[in-house]
Amino acid sequence: MAEIQRKKKKSTGSIVKDAVMTGISYMIPVIVGGGVITAIAKMMGGYNIGADAANMENLAQVIYTIGNNLFGFAVPCLAAFIAYAIADKPGIAPGYAMGVLAGTMKTGFVGALVGALLVGWLVLQMKKINVPKALQGIMPIMFIPVITTLVAGLIMWYIIGVPIAWLMGIVTGWLTALSSGSRFLLGAVIGAMIAFDNGGPVNKTAALFVNGLNADGFFIPTSAKMCAGMTSPLGIAIATFLGGKKKFTDNEREQAKSLFILSCCYVQEGVIPFQLKDPVRLTTCICIGGAITGGLCMALGLESPAVHGGVFSVAMTSNPLLFIGLWVLGGCITGVLYAIVKKPLPEDYEEDDMDNLLIG
């Protein structure tokens, strides 16, 4: 059971960060599930089946409606579990309400996040109120959820939600009006950040931004994120093949074989042992490959409703062949660059225990 508020040693910033990450971890399966189901519908009835889904004339349209409805739960799910992570079960219902309200007010991901944090704080304050024993049993079931939902909802509607909706309107208009060049630049920044530390804080910052846009219906940045993230492990695997025994140890080349599989699964962490041994050159190369791939994904308008899944989610993109092509292109750029700039091994070089520890 998540009870972050009871961990007194944590700072407020850590509590908020953990709560947001908890909400995202619960939201991602909803997005992936909705994406996979709609992808099945698109394979059956074409990529634009959503335009006719309301008619419900065939099985593909019914399947699309199911998946699309699941997508609609993404933002409420995020808000509900952020509130849950802070305030436990009494925060779920009002948190969910803030997520639904965010959709009504068009405040999107940001509005749901702020509303959920507000709910968490209000629930914690209400838990401190001393009530008669007769009421203690129904407080977390009735009074806390009802009062918190009402108070937080009114604050969101009349005070906090207005500037957030205005801000989100500006962001939405900016994203919609981006030219091809501007799209490339944004995608390049996303791609470079995703590749930079392979699951580290920079990667997670970019992923948080993109996942928020995805929850609000902007699917192009998601392709930049996932496709760019898949280039790093593929690129290092290619580099070990091109560099051969002159630049990579036997153990490195053996371990690099698994990077092909990890790349397909959108798992970047396998690159970290290589990055620790040659941080500057390798990081530069993977960032270049990720930036080019991410930029092209954005510039060409490639959409990916799924935030994870690797090759298993390719079918749900707007252009699967383009996605695969950009993935391979980024991997080849990374691999060729690193094979060139990587220093050759000394002639008398022998692997030691530290090499095996880092790679194994």
Buried (B, 14 or more C-beta within 10 A) or exposed (E): EBEBBEEEEBEEEEBBBBBBBBBBEBBBEBBBBBBBBBBBBBBBBEBEBBEBBEEEEBEBBEBBBBBBEBBEBBBBBBBBBBBBBBBBBBBBBBBBBBBBBBBEBBBBBBBBBBBBBBBBBBBBEBBEEEEEEEEEEEBBEEBBBEBBBEBBBEBBEEEBBEEBBEBBEEBBEEBEEBEEEBBBBBBBBBBBBBBBBBBEEBBBBBBBBBBBBBBBEBBBBBBBBBBBBBBBBBBBBBBBBBBEEEBBBEBBBEBBEEBBEBBBBBBBEBBBBBBEBBEEBBBBBBBBBBBBBBBBBBBBBBBBBBBBBBBBBBBBBBBBEBBBBBBBBBBBBBBBBBBEBBEEBEEEEEEEEEBEEBBE
